[in-house]
């Protein structure tokens, strides 16, 4: 799954107490398989305008929103693989484009406009390039979390992820700088995401209903931004 370049799916999020997570996992193990990576750390640098336009606009809950991030699996070195991801959401449907590059090339492209030497999908690069020329984004926030991902035994496109210890920082905005940060959630709460191409299978809907698990609006970047000084007062200005 990490190598996929293009995604189109519906994503819903759920905030779970630890006891609820444990009860759900016992049921999910009958229908889903944990991926081969097991518990892994996902590290991200979120890029935004100098005045946080993108996250402020996103927090207004518009019909259309977009974000750009640089991602690695684990703390990388300069030559390690990283992913530039352009994520758009339109009317509840998520569209994601991403290219894989050595970290040094990805950083040079995003922050200095130096085009990558390594081969990438040219159409996706053009989309990212357009975004960068429009917003001129810069590194604004580091976010990491520990994730367990699962996929359906009968439908591999059905994905469920559990994120633990969501943490962030606004200094040392480099993926090589370790994964330390300030915790976002308290009391061992777990963020679950269900990612599906269409409607949930009946067994999953029954599980969630039986455990009284209901979707919520939750953006890691948006929630962390709102905790900043004046984060609730600033409103977006159009580009």
N, CA, C and O of each residue as an XYZ file, in Angstrom:
956
protein
N       0.813     -1.214      0.000
C       0.000      0.000      0.000
C       0.846      1.263      0.000
O       0.410      2.309     -0.481
N       2.043      1.166      0.534
C       2.841      2.385      0.625
C       3.294      2.883     -0.732
O       3.618      4.063     -0.873
N       3.326      2.017     -1.736
C       3.822      2.432     -3.030
C       2.763      3.036     -3.932
O       3.102      3.576     -4.984
N       1.478      2.964     -3.557
C       0.413      3.497     -4.401
C       0.587      4.995     -4.614
O       0.987      5.725     -3.707
N       0.276      5.443     -5.841
C       0.448      6.855     -6.178
C      -0.863      7.623     -6.160
O      -0.866      8.830     -5.917
N      -1.984      6.940     -6.413
C      -3.263      7.614     -6.573
C      -4.315      6.913     -5.718
O      -4.442      5.689     -5.749
N      -5.058      7.698     -4.963
C      -6.121      7.168     -4.130
C      -7.399      7.966     -4.374
O      -7.357      9.183     -4.554
N      -8.521      7.278     -4.377
C      -9.837      7.938     -4.350
C     -10.694      7.105     -3.407
O     -10.945      5.931     -3.677
N     -11.143      7.690     -2.313
C     -11.889      6.899     -1.346
C     -12.624      7.815     -0.369
O     -12.373      9.018     -0.297
N     -13.523      7.214      0.362
C     -14.220      7.899      1.444
C     -13.526      7.536      2.747
O     -13.285      6.360      3.019
N     -13.206      8.541      3.552
C     -12.531      8.309      4.823
C     -13.384      8.863      5.955
O     -13.832     10.008      5.900
N     -13.605      8.053      6.973
C     -14.323      8.502      8.159
C     -13.461      8.235      9.389
O     -12.728      7.248      9.447
N     -13.562      9.129     10.369
C     -12.714      9.052     11.553
C     -13.557      8.851     12.807
O     -14.700      9.295     12.906
N     -12.939      8.162     13.757
C     -13.614      7.816     15.002
C     -12.599      7.952     16.134
O     -11.457      7.513     16.000
N     -13.007      8.553     17.235
C     -12.130      8.721     18.387
C     -12.533      7.698     19.447
O     -13.662      7.722     19.937
N     -11.610      6.798     19.801
C     -11.927      5.667     20.659
C     -11.222      5.756     22.009
O     -10.065      6.168     22.098
N     -11.939      5.362     23.048
C     -11.300      5.099     24.327
C     -10.505      3.796     24.188
O     -10.817      2.970     23.331
N      -9.490      3.613     25.018
C      -8.637      2.433     24.907
C      -9.434      1.141     25.049
O      -9.189      0.183     24.316
N     -10.386      1.100     25.983
C     -11.180     -0.115     26.183
C     -12.030     -0.430     24.954
O     -12.219     -1.595     24.606
N     -12.538      0.608     24.305
C     -13.337      0.425     23.098
C     -12.463     -0.092     21.958
O     -12.870     -0.973     21.200
N     -11.261      0.465     21.847
C     -10.326     -0.014     20.826
C     -10.040     -1.500     20.994
O     -10.050     -2.248     20.016
N      -9.789     -1.930     22.214
C      -9.460     -3.330     22.467
C     -10.623     -4.249     22.126
O     -10.424     -5.333     21.577
N     -11.842     -3.815     22.452
C     -13.017     -4.619     22.128
C     -13.219     -4.718     20.616
O     -13.559     -5.781     20.097
N     -13.009     -3.608     19.917
C     -13.172     -3.606     18.467
C     -12.117     -4.466     17.792
O     -12.429     -5.199     16.854
N     -10.878     -4.389     18.251
C      -9.810     -5.179     17.637
C     -10.114     -6.673     17.685
O      -9.838     -7.388     16.721
N     -10.667     -7.147     18.771
C     -10.994     -8.572     18.880
C     -11.992     -8.987     17.807
O     -11.912    -10.092     17.270
N     -12.921     -8.108     17.501
C     -13.920     -8.405     16.475
C     -13.338     -8.251     15.078
O     -13.613     -9.061     14.192
N     -12.541     -7.220     14.883
C     -11.973     -6.974     13.553
C     -11.034     -8.085     13.103
O     -10.941     -8.372     11.910
N     -10.345     -8.706     14.039
C      -9.398     -9.759     13.681
C     -10.067    -10.916     12.952
O      -9.392    -11.704     12.291
N     -11.381    -11.025     13.066
C     -12.103    -12.088     12.364
C     -12.295    -11.757     10.884
O     -12.433    -12.660     10.059
N     -12.303    -10.476     10.549
C     -12.627    -10.047      9.188
C     -11.480     -9.325      8.486
O     -11.509     -9.152      7.268
N     -10.463     -8.900      9.255
C      -9.389     -8.099      8.675
C      -8.035     -8.641      9.088
O      -7.914     -9.403     10.048
N      -7.018     -8.228      8.340
C      -5.647     -8.681      8.573
C      -4.764     -7.462      8.830
O      -4.853     -6.460      8.121
N      -3.925     -7.557      9.836
C      -2.959     -6.484     10.087
C      -1.891     -6.522      9.010
O      -1.413     -7.598      8.650
N      -1.506     -5.356      8.487
C      -0.527     -5.373      7.400
C       0.854     -5.784      7.907
O       1.090     -5.865      9.112
N       1.751     -6.038      6.972
C       3.048     -6.636      7.317
C       3.950     -5.703      8.107
O       4.933     -6.158      8.692
N       3.643     -4.405      8.142
C       4.510     -3.464      8.845
C       4.250     -3.447     10.349
O       5.083     -2.963     11.116
N       3.096     -3.975     10.779
C       2.782     -3.949     12.203
C       2.663     -2.519     12.710
O       2.263     -1.618     11.972
N       3.014     -2.321     13.979
C       2.996     -0.972     14.552
C       4.193     -0.204     14.004
O       5.339     -0.586     14.238
N       3.931      0.873     13.278
C       5.010      1.659     12.682
C       4.765      3.135     12.933
O       3.631      3.565     13.144
N       5.838      3.901     12.907
C       5.743      5.340     13.146
C       5.680      6.074     11.815
O       6.510      5.852     10.933
N       4.703      6.938     11.679
C       4.548      7.758     10.479
C       4.900      9.192     10.836
O       4.357      9.757     11.785
N       5.805      9.772     10.074
C       6.305     11.127     10.331
C       5.905     12.032      9.175
O       6.006     11.641      8.012
N       5.454     13.233      9.491
C       4.980     14.159      8.465
C       5.455     15.580      8.726
O       5.524     16.028      9.871
N       5.779     16.275      7.653
C       5.929     17.723      7.689
C       4.772     18.303      6.885
O       4.628     18.000      5.701
N       3.947     19.134      7.514
C       2.850     19.793      6.812
C       3.331     21.136      6.288
O       3.941     21.923      7.012
N       3.044     21.380      5.017
C       3.422     22.623      4.354
C       2.186     23.507      4.233
O       1.091     23.035      3.927
N       2.384     24.778      4.476
C       1.263     25.716      4.462
C       1.818     27.085      4.075
O       3.028     27.255      3.927
N       0.936     28.044      3.915
C       1.399     29.406      3.671
C       1.980     29.971      4.973
O       1.811     29.383      6.042
N       2.648     31.084      4.876
C       3.254     31.688      6.066
C       2.215     31.967      7.150
O       2.521     31.886      8.339
N       0.993     32.295      6.743
C      -0.043     32.636      7.724
C      -1.054     31.504      7.931
O      -2.179     31.752      8.365
N      -0.658     30.260      7.622
C      -1.503     29.085      7.872
C      -2.837     29.146      7.125
O      -3.860     28.718      7.658
N      -2.836     29.661      5.930
C      -4.081     29.781      5.181
C      -4.781     28.436      4.988
O      -5.994     28.341      5.173
N      -4.032     27.401      4.621
C      -4.650     26.134      4.257
C      -5.354     25.472      5.432
O      -6.475     24.983      5.289
N      -4.707     25.453      6.589
C      -5.348     24.817      7.739
C      -6.495     25.683      8.261
O      -7.502     25.149      8.726
N      -6.363     26.992      8.194
C      -7.460     27.856      8.637
C      -8.682     27.682      7.727
O      -9.820     27.634      8.195
N      -8.429     27.593      6.458
C      -9.523     27.365      5.509
C     -10.155     25.991      5.745
O     -11.378     25.850      5.708
N      -9.318     24.983      5.988
C      -9.816     23.632      6.243
C     -10.712     23.586      7.470
O     -11.734     22.899      7.471
N     -10.332     24.315      8.517
C     -11.116     24.312      9.752
C     -12.478     24.987      9.595
O     -13.346     24.846     10.456
N     -12.665     25.718      8.497
C     -13.975     26.297      8.207
C     -14.936     25.260      7.634
O     -16.113     25.545      7.413
N     -14.412     24.032      7.393
C     -15.193     22.911      6.859
C     -15.842     23.240      5.515
O     -17.058     23.119      5.371
N     -15.051     23.651      4.543
C     -15.605     23.943      3.221
C     -15.921     22.650      2.457
O     -15.531     21.560      2.877
N     -16.620     22.782      1.353
C     -16.920     21.621      0.514
C     -15.636     21.066     -0.100
O     -15.491     19.855     -0.269
N     -14.699     21.974     -0.434
C     -13.424     21.562     -1.023
C     -12.272     22.072     -0.174
O     -12.263     23.230      0.242
N     -11.298     21.200      0.081
C     -10.091     21.634      0.788
C      -8.920     20.789      0.336
O      -9.101     19.711     -0.229
N      -7.713     21.282      0.587
C      -6.506     20.594      0.128
C      -5.362     20.848      1.095
O      -5.345     21.842      1.821
N      -4.398     19.918      1.087
C      -3.227     20.055      1.954
C      -2.045     19.364      1.296
O      -2.208     18.509      0.427
N      -0.847     19.753      1.729
C       0.384     19.200      1.200
C       1.274     18.785      2.357
O       1.454     19.539      3.313
N       1.830     17.581      2.268
C       2.722     17.119      3.325
C       3.829     16.262      2.748
O       3.719     15.711      1.652
N       4.895     16.167      3.517
C       6.024     15.290      3.206
C       6.039     14.214      4.262
O       6.058     14.521      5.454
N       6.032     12.947      3.850
C       5.849     11.835      4.777
C       6.987     10.830      4.681
O       7.547     10.592      3.611
N       7.314     10.247      5.831
C       8.239      9.110      5.858
C       7.695      8.077      6.831
O       6.911      8.392      7.726
N       8.124      6.849      6.640
C       7.754      5.767      7.546
C       8.949      5.490      8.430
O       9.925      4.872      8.005
N       8.863      5.957      9.670
C      10.012      5.956     10.559
C      10.841      7.210     10.329
O      10.629      7.946      9.366
N      11.789      7.437     11.234
C      12.691      8.598     11.096
C      13.692      8.296      9.993
O      14.449      7.332     10.107
N      13.721      9.085      8.937
C      14.548      8.762      7.775
C      15.944      9.380      7.829
O      16.228     10.252      8.650
N      16.796      8.905      6.937
C      18.050      9.572      6.627
C      17.881     10.338      5.322
O      16.818     10.286      4.704
N      18.908     11.039      4.908
C      18.801     11.866      3.704
C      18.479     11.056      2.451
O      17.810     11.556      1.546
N      18.952      9.803      2.389
C      18.735      8.982      1.198
C      17.504      8.089      1.320
O      17.180      7.348      0.392
N      16.813      8.157      2.468
C      15.650      7.293      2.681
C      14.476      7.729      1.807
O      14.386      8.879      1.379
N      13.578      6.772      1.556
C      12.371      7.090      0.786
C      11.466      8.023      1.574
O      11.318      7.889      2.789
N      10.869      8.959      0.872
C       9.866      9.831      1.443
C       8.782     10.042      0.399
O       8.972      9.713     -0.772
N       7.654     10.584      0.814
C       6.522     10.739     -0.082
C       5.987     12.159     -0.001
O       5.639     12.639      1.078
N       5.924     12.827     -1.140
C       5.226     14.103     -1.217
C       3.773     13.783     -1.522
O       3.473     13.140     -2.528
N       2.874     14.228     -0.658
C       1.464     13.889     -0.811
C       0.613     15.146     -0.935
O       0.681     16.052     -0.105
N      -0.177     15.174     -1.976
C      -1.155     16.233     -2.185
C      -2.527     15.615     -1.944
O      -2.946     14.716     -2.673
N      -3.214     16.094     -0.932
C      -4.482     15.495     -0.529
C      -5.594     16.518     -0.706
O      -5.520     17.637     -0.197
N      -6.623     16.111     -1.436
C      -7.761     16.985     -1.684
C      -9.032     16.278     -1.224
O      -9.153     15.058     -1.343
N      -9.968     17.045     -0.705
C     -11.252     16.482     -0.290
C     -12.364     17.298     -0.896
O     -12.441     18.511     -0.700
N     -13.229     16.623     -1.636
C     -14.344     17.287     -2.291
C     -15.626     16.557     -1.939
O     -15.801     15.387     -2.279
N     -16.526     17.262     -1.251
C     -17.839     16.713     -0.950
C     -17.757     15.349     -0.257
O     -18.538     14.444     -0.552
N     -16.804     15.215      0.664
C     -16.671     13.997      1.453
C     -15.807     12.918      0.841
O     -15.541     11.907      1.491
N     -15.359     13.101     -0.394
C     -14.510     12.109     -1.065
C     -13.069     12.613     -1.075
O     -12.804     13.762     -1.428
N     -12.139     11.734     -0.680
C     -10.725     12.091     -0.592
C      -9.997     11.645     -1.856
O     -10.135     10.504     -2.297
N      -9.224     12.557     -2.428
C      -8.381     12.265     -3.582
C      -6.938     12.551     -3.162
O      -6.618     13.658     -2.730
N      -6.088     11.565     -3.291
C      -4.702     11.763     -2.877
C      -3.762     11.403     -4.014
O      -3.918     10.374     -4.670
N      -2.783     12.273     -4.235
C      -1.723     12.040     -5.212
C      -0.404     12.065     -4.459
O      -0.210     12.901     -3.577
N       0.499     11.163     -4.796
C       1.791     11.223     -4.134
C       2.899     10.672     -5.012
O       2.678      9.818     -5.870
N       4.096     11.184     -4.771
C       5.284     10.705     -5.463
C       6.327     10.312     -4.422
O       6.427     10.922     -3.358
N       7.090      9.294     -4.748
C       8.124      8.796     -3.845
C       9.487      9.290     -4.313
O       9.836      9.153     -5.486
N      10.257      9.866     -3.389
C      11.573     10.406     -3.700
C      12.507     10.203     -2.514
O      12.042     10.080     -1.381
N      13.824     10.165     -2.753
C      14.748     10.260     -1.624
C      14.475     11.563     -0.877
O      14.149     12.579     -1.490
N      14.607     11.528      0.436
C      14.242     12.692      1.241
C      14.944     13.960      0.775
O      14.317     15.016      0.697
N      16.227     13.876      0.466
C      16.966     15.075      0.064
C      16.367     15.700     -1.200
O      16.279     16.923     -1.308
N      15.954     14.856     -2.160
C      15.358     15.378     -3.393
C      13.980     15.985     -3.124
O      13.638     17.032     -3.673
N      13.202     15.324     -2.282
C      11.872     15.832     -1.973
C      11.959     17.196     -1.287
O      11.220     18.117     -1.635
N      12.854     17.319     -0.323
C      13.022     18.582      0.392
C      13.517     19.674     -0.544
O      13.014     20.797     -0.500
N      14.492     19.362     -1.389
C      15.018     20.362     -2.322
C      13.940     20.861     -3.278
O      13.910     22.036     -3.642
N      13.059     19.950     -3.676
C      11.978     20.359     -4.576
C      10.982     21.268     -3.858
O      10.634     22.335     -4.364
N      10.524     20.845     -2.680
C       9.488     21.591     -1.975
C       9.974     22.935     -1.454
O       9.228     23.914     -1.458
N      11.211     22.983     -1.011
C      11.685     24.190     -0.331
C      12.592     25.069     -1.186
O      12.804     26.239     -0.869
N      13.130     24.505     -2.272
C      14.049     25.294     -3.109
C      13.679     25.263     -4.586
O      14.351     25.894     -5.402
N      12.627     24.543     -4.941
C      12.188     24.504     -6.328
C      13.104     23.739     -7.252
O      13.051     23.933     -8.467
N      13.952     22.864     -6.706
C      14.862     22.065     -7.524
C      14.150     20.785     -7.933
O      13.810     19.966     -7.079
N      13.922     20.606     -9.215
C      13.147     19.460     -9.680
C      13.904     18.157     -9.443
O      15.128     18.114     -9.572
N      13.178     17.096     -9.097
C      13.829     15.828     -8.758
C      14.518     15.188     -9.959
O      14.085     15.317    -11.104
N      15.602     14.497     -9.646
C      16.326     13.735    -10.662
C      15.705     12.347    -10.805
O      15.623     11.809    -11.909
N      15.273     11.778     -9.695
C      14.665     10.448     -9.710
C      13.368     10.476    -10.510
O      12.658     11.482    -10.498
N      13.046      9.376    -11.209
C      11.821      9.339    -12.019
C      10.564      9.346    -11.150
O      10.485      8.639    -10.145
N       9.591     10.150    -11.549
C       8.300     10.220    -10.854
C       7.207     10.337    -11.905
O       7.484     10.606    -13.074
N       5.967     10.134    -11.483
C       4.828     10.299    -12.369
C       4.719     11.775    -12.766
O       4.492     12.624    -11.904
N       4.878     12.096    -14.057
C       4.917     13.516    -14.458
C       3.601     14.245    -14.218
O       3.605     15.434    -13.897
N       2.474     13.548    -14.369
C       1.186     14.200    -14.162
C       1.014     14.596    -12.693
O       0.547     15.695    -12.393
N       1.391     13.704    -11.789
C       1.275     14.022    -10.363
C       2.216     15.159    -10.002
O       1.855     16.046     -9.228
N       3.417     15.136    -10.556
C       4.366     16.212    -10.286
C       3.815     17.549    -10.766
O       4.015     18.569    -10.107
N       3.120     17.559    -11.911
C       2.531     18.807    -12.409
C       1.453     19.314    -11.455
O       1.345     20.521    -11.235
N       0.658     18.412    -10.887
C      -0.373     18.819     -9.935
C       0.252     19.427     -8.681
O      -0.205     20.455     -8.181
N       1.294     18.783     -8.185
C       1.976     19.309     -6.998
C       2.644     20.634     -7.321
O       2.642     21.559     -6.509
N       3.211     20.715     -8.511
C       3.891     21.937     -8.941
C       2.911     23.107     -9.007
O       3.234     24.222     -8.597
N       1.729     22.846     -9.517
C       0.712     23.895     -9.600
C       0.342     24.378     -8.195
O       0.245     25.580     -7.951
N       0.140     23.440     -7.285
C      -0.187     23.777     -5.909
C       0.901     24.655     -5.290
O       0.611     25.659     -4.640
N       2.168     24.257     -5.506
C       3.284     25.006     -4.913
C       3.401     26.407     -5.495
O       3.719     27.350     -4.770
N       3.153     26.557     -6.777
C       3.231     27.878     -7.390
C       2.073     28.766     -6.946
O       2.213     29.986     -6.867
N       0.932     28.148     -6.657
C      -0.228     28.910     -6.222
C      -0.077     29.400     -4.781
O      -0.365     30.559     -4.484
N       0.374     28.515     -3.887
C       0.399     28.845     -2.457
C       1.785     29.189     -1.906
O       1.893     29.810     -0.848
N       2.835     28.794     -2.609
C       4.202     28.974     -2.121
C       4.341     28.476     -0.675
O       4.727     29.238      0.212
N       4.027     27.202     -0.445
C       4.011     26.677      0.929
C       5.406     26.505      1.508
O       6.386     26.315      0.788
N       5.462     26.577      2.814
C       6.707     26.389      3.563
C       6.427     25.406      4.703
O       5.265     25.214      5.062
N       7.449     24.780      5.278
C       7.219     23.856      6.401
C       6.626     24.599      7.594
O       7.158     25.622      8.025
N       5.510     24.072      8.129
C       4.849     24.760      9.236
C       4.637     23.891     10.469
O       4.549     24.410     11.582
N       4.553     22.568     10.287
C       4.300     21.740     11.461
C       4.770     20.311     11.215
O       4.607     19.758     10.127
N       5.360     19.729     12.262
C       5.753     18.321     12.257
C       4.706     17.548     13.049
O       4.355     17.930     14.165
N       4.207     16.455     12.465
C       3.233     15.598     13.147
C       3.638     14.145     12.963
O       3.897     13.704     11.843
N       3.691     13.405     14.056
C       4.013     11.980     14.004
C       2.992     11.208     14.821
O       2.344     11.759     15.711
N       2.858      9.936     14.509
C       1.981      9.053     15.286
C       2.393      7.614     15.000
O       3.025      7.316     13.987
N       2.021      6.741     15.913
C       2.287      5.320     15.770
C       1.019      4.665     15.258
O      -0.053      4.851     15.834
N       1.131      3.893     14.173
C      -0.057      3.394     13.468
C      -0.045      1.884     13.300
O       0.986      1.274     13.016
N      -1.209      1.309     13.483
C      -1.485     -0.067     13.067
C      -2.503      0.016     11.942
O      -3.540      0.664     12.085
N      -2.210     -0.639     10.820
C      -3.105     -0.632      9.665
C      -3.606     -2.046      9.394
O      -2.868     -3.021      9.543
N      -4.866     -2.139      8.997
C      -5.476     -3.430      8.682
C      -6.199     -3.319      7.340
O      -6.609     -2.232      6.934
N      -6.348     -4.443      6.665
C      -7.107     -4.480      5.417
C      -8.045     -5.687      5.429
O      -7.799     -6.663      6.139
N      -9.102     -5.620      4.655
C     -10.130     -6.656      4.656
C      -9.634     -7.967      4.081
O      -8.865     -7.984      3.120
N     -10.074     -9.058      4.669
C      -9.700    -10.371      4.147
C     -10.305    -10.608      2.763
O      -9.672    -11.234      1.912
N     -11.513    -10.117      2.532
C     -12.184    -10.309      1.252
C     -12.078     -9.090      0.348
O     -12.228     -9.201     -0.869
N     -11.820     -7.932      0.935
C     -11.712     -6.686      0.157
C     -10.489     -5.912      0.651
O     -10.554     -5.224      1.670
N      -9.386     -6.028     -0.068
C      -8.132     -5.388      0.360
C      -8.207     -3.870      0.274
O      -7.376     -3.179      0.863
N      -9.200     -3.335     -0.456
C      -9.341     -1.876     -0.544
C      -9.992     -1.287      0.698
O      -9.954     -0.075      0.907
N     -10.588     -2.142      1.524
C     -11.139     -1.685      2.798
C     -10.006     -1.617      3.809
O      -9.377     -2.626      4.127
N      -9.755     -0.416      4.307
C      -8.637     -0.207      5.226
C      -9.138      0.391      6.538
O     -10.019      1.250      6.545
N      -8.574     -0.067      7.630
C      -8.828      0.520      8.934
C      -7.478      0.788      9.583
O      -6.632     -0.104      9.659
N      -7.276      2.008     10.047
C      -6.020      2.350     10.713
C      -6.308      2.865     12.120
O      -7.347      3.472     12.383
N      -5.354      2.602     13.017
C      -5.432      3.083     14.388
C      -4.177      3.894     14.675
O      -3.061      3.394     14.531
N      -4.357      5.137     15.079
C      -3.223      6.028     15.357
C      -3.126      6.290     16.857
O      -4.097      6.676     17.509
N      -1.919      6.066     17.380
C      -1.644      6.232     18.800
C      -0.614      7.346     18.989
O       0.202      7.596     18.102
N      -0.651      8.002     20.121
C       0.363      8.977     20.523
C       0.602     10.027     19.424
O       1.737     10.237     18.997
N      -0.448     10.666     18.984
C      -0.314     11.736     17.995
C       0.450     12.887     18.642
O       0.056     13.372     19.703
N       1.521     13.320     18.022
C       2.382     14.333     18.627
C       2.880     15.304     17.562
O       2.928     14.984     16.374
N       3.248     16.502     18.022
C       3.605     17.540     17.053
C       4.638     18.490     17.630
O       4.861     18.540     18.840
N       5.257     19.235     16.741
C       6.154     20.324     17.138
C       6.200     21.332     15.998
O       5.903     21.010     14.847
N       6.581     22.569     16.344
C       6.706     23.630     15.345
C       8.142     24.098     15.195
O       8.414     25.080     14.505
N       9.063     23.393     15.843
C      10.476     23.678     15.658
C      11.136     22.429     15.094
O      10.550     21.347     15.123
N      12.348     22.575     14.584
C      13.080     21.474     13.955
C      12.170     20.742     12.963
O      11.888     19.552     13.106
N      11.727     21.487     11.963
C      10.790     20.949     10.976
C      11.530     20.188      9.886
O      11.584     20.604      8.729
N      12.093     19.069     10.294
C      12.853     18.197      9.408
C      12.570     16.767      9.831
O      12.620     16.445     11.018
N      12.271     15.905      8.861
C      11.945     14.517      9.184
C      13.109     13.767      9.821
O      12.891     12.767     10.505
N      14.329     14.226      9.614
C      15.487     13.546     10.189
C      15.691     13.898     11.662
O      16.571     13.333     12.310
N      14.894     14.820     12.197
C      15.122     15.332     13.544
C      14.490     14.532     14.662
O      14.326     15.053     15.765
N      14.125     13.268     14.412
C      13.498     12.460     15.450
C      11.997     12.649     15.469
O      11.470     13.520     14.778
N      11.294     11.830     16.266
C       9.837     11.851     16.236
C       9.218     12.368     17.537
O       8.066     12.060     17.841
N       9.967     13.142     18.293
C       9.436     13.689     19.542
C       8.480     14.839     19.258
O       8.596     15.529     18.245
N       7.532     15.032     20.173
C       6.604     16.142     20.042
C       5.606     16.149     21.180
O       5.581     15.230     21.999
N       4.795     17.172     21.233
C       3.779     17.325     22.273
C       2.558     16.500     21.916
O       2.066     16.570     20.790
N       2.062     15.714     22.874
C       0.915     14.852     22.624
C      -0.352     15.663     22.417
O      -0.593     16.655     23.105
N      -1.162     15.222     21.450
C      -2.421     15.892     21.161
C      -3.559     15.358     22.018
O      -4.349     16.138     22.549
N      -3.654     14.048     22.160
C      -4.775     13.422     22.859
C      -4.358     12.933     24.241
O      -3.202     12.575     24.465
N      -5.309     12.922     25.153
C      -5.045     12.462     26.510
C      -5.732     11.126     26.757
O      -6.566     10.680     25.969
N      -5.360     10.492     27.883
C      -6.026      9.272     28.360
C      -5.961      8.124     27.355
O      -6.896      7.332     27.242
N      -4.851      8.046     26.632
C      -4.618      6.918     25.712
C      -5.704      6.762     24.653
O      -5.973      5.646     24.208
N      -6.330      7.857     24.243
C      -7.333      7.759     23.190
C      -6.682      7.388     21.864
O      -5.525      7.714     21.601
N      -7.461      6.698     21.039
C      -6.971      6.187     19.764
C      -7.814      6.776     18.644
O      -9.041      6.799     18.732
N      -7.155      7.253     17.587
C      -7.875      7.760     16.421
C      -7.961      6.651     15.379
O      -6.943      6.158     14.892
N      -9.182      6.271     15.047
C      -9.401      5.253     14.019
C      -9.895      5.921     12.741
O     -10.701      6.851     12.779
N      -9.394      5.429     11.606
C      -9.889      5.871     10.308
C     -10.330      4.652      9.519
O      -9.615      3.652      9.456
N     -11.506      4.735      8.919
C     -11.987      3.710      8.006
C     -11.933      4.292      6.605
O     -12.479      5.364      6.346
N     -11.268      3.575      5.701
C     -11.066      4.061      4.340
C     -11.661      3.035      3.387
O     -11.209      1.892      3.327
N     -12.676      3.454      2.647
C     -13.406      2.526      1.797
C     -13.694      3.150      0.443
O     -13.768      4.371      0.307
N     -13.855      2.295     -0.553
C     -14.186      2.769     -1.890
C     -15.663      3.156     -2.000
O     -16.036      3.968     -2.846
N     -16.496      2.569     -1.140
C     -17.920      2.862     -1.183
C     -18.542      2.597      0.175
O     -17.989      2.978      1.207
N     -19.696      1.942      0.170
C     -20.402      1.652      1.414
C     -19.645      0.627      2.254
O     -18.934     -0.222      1.718
N     -19.801      0.713      3.568
C     -19.192     -0.262      4.468
C     -19.862     -1.621      4.273
O     -21.052     -1.692      3.968
N     -19.098     -2.696      4.449
C     -19.744     -4.006      4.494
C     -20.645     -4.096      5.725
O     -20.409     -3.423      6.729
N     -21.673     -4.930      5.637
C     -22.655     -5.022      6.722
C     -21.989     -5.422      8.031
O     -22.353     -4.909      9.089
N     -21.015     -6.334      7.974
C     -20.383     -6.795      9.217
C     -19.682     -5.658      9.946
O     -19.684     -5.616     11.177
N     -19.073     -4.721      9.186
C     -18.385     -3.604      9.822
C     -19.389     -2.624     10.420
O     -19.207     -2.139     11.536
N     -20.445     -2.339      9.670
C     -21.479     -1.441     10.183
C     -22.092     -2.006     11.461
O     -22.358     -1.264     12.407
N     -22.315     -3.312     11.486
C     -22.879     -3.949     12.682
C     -21.924     -3.859     13.865
O     -22.355     -3.622     14.993
N     -20.622     -4.048     13.615
C     -19.629     -3.944     14.691
C     -19.627     -2.558     15.306
O     -19.665     -2.411     16.528
N     -19.581     -1.551     14.461
C     -19.521     -0.175     14.955
C     -20.793      0.194     15.710
O     -20.747      0.853     16.749
N     -21.922     -0.238     15.174
C     -23.194      0.058     15.842
C     -23.272     -0.665     17.186
O     -23.703     -0.081     18.180
N     -22.859     -1.931     17.220
C     -22.917     -2.710     18.443
C     -22.057     -2.146     19.558
O     -22.403     -2.263     20.734
N     -20.940     -1.537     19.196
C     -20.038     -0.943     20.188
C     -20.308      0.552     20.387
O     -19.588      1.230     21.119
N     -21.343      1.047     19.732
C     -21.720      2.470     19.816
C     -20.542      3.373     19.441
O     -20.205      4.318     20.155
N     -19.928      3.053     18.298
C     -18.816      3.841     17.762
C     -19.365      4.683     16.612
O     -19.891      4.145     15.638
N     -19.241      5.997     16.731
C     -19.826      6.897     15.750
C     -18.753      7.826     15.171
O     -17.801      8.189     15.861
N     -18.914      8.207     13.903
C     -17.902      9.052     13.267
C     -17.854     10.448     13.866
O     -18.832     10.943     14.426
N     -16.682     11.070     13.730
C     -16.490     12.427     14.209
C     -15.641     13.194     13.211
O     -14.932     12.595     12.402
N     -15.710     14.488     13.264
C     -14.848     15.329     12.432
C     -13.526     15.522     13.167
O     -13.494     16.050     14.279
N     -12.435     15.089     12.533
C     -11.144     15.168     13.227
C     -10.019     15.278     12.204
O      -9.795     14.366     11.409
N      -9.330     16.384     12.235
C      -8.126     16.599     11.434
C      -6.956     16.787     12.381
O      -6.983     17.694     13.213
N      -5.936     15.961     12.279
C      -4.779     16.100     13.176
C      -4.186     17.498     13.060
O      -3.995     18.184     14.064
N      -3.901     17.909     11.852
C      -3.301     19.221     11.626
C      -4.237     20.321     12.115
O      -3.803     21.275     12.760
N      -5.537     20.180     11.802
C      -6.494     21.192     12.216
C      -6.642     21.290     13.724
O      -6.706     22.391     14.271
N      -6.697     20.141     14.407
C      -6.844     20.137     15.864
C      -5.620     20.749     16.540
O      -5.748     21.530     17.484
N      -4.445     20.393     16.057
C      -3.215     20.931     16.652
C      -3.140     22.438     16.429
O      -2.760     23.190     17.326
N      -3.504     22.869     15.226
C      -3.494     24.306     14.950
C      -4.442     25.060     15.885
O      -4.114     26.144     16.367
N      -5.608     24.485     16.137
C      -6.599     25.154     16.978
C      -6.129     25.307     18.417
O      -6.645     26.148     19.153
N      -5.158     24.501     18.822
C      -4.624     24.611     20.180
C      -3.550     25.687     20.298
O      -3.111     26.010     21.402
N      -3.127     26.239     19.166
C      -2.127     27.293     19.198
C      -2.745     28.580     19.744
O      -3.964     28.741     19.683
N      -1.935     29.501     20.277
C      -2.450     30.814     20.670
C      -3.121     31.492     19.477
O      -2.537     31.571     18.396
N      -4.338     31.978     19.672
C      -5.114     32.666     18.636
C      -5.599     31.735     17.529
O      -6.173     32.192     16.541
N      -5.371     30.436     17.688
C      -5.772     29.516     16.634
C      -7.263     29.530     16.361
O      -7.677     29.270     15.231
N      -8.091     29.830     17.370
C      -9.534     29.854     17.174
C     -10.037     31.204     16.667
O     -11.199     31.337     16.283
N      -9.157     32.200     16.669
C      -9.593     33.538     16.310
C      -9.250     33.900     14.881
O      -9.950     34.695     14.255
N      -8.174     33.322     14.356
C      -7.744     33.676     13.022
C      -8.673     33.068     11.978
O      -9.066     31.907     12.095
N      -9.015     33.828     10.983
C      -9.850     33.352      9.901
C      -9.093     33.479      8.598
O      -8.248     34.362      8.444
N      -9.397     32.587      7.648
C      -8.623     32.583      6.397
C      -8.912     33.783      5.507
O     -10.031     34.292      5.457
N      -7.881     34.214      4.816
C      -8.014     35.222      3.776
C      -7.704     34.543      2.447
O      -6.779     33.736      2.355
N      -8.460     34.866      1.448
C      -8.270     34.215      0.156
C      -6.928     34.602     -0.463
O      -6.425     35.707     -0.260
N      -6.355     33.648     -1.234
C      -5.090     33.891     -1.917
C      -5.291     34.945     -2.990
O      -4.344     35.302     -3.690
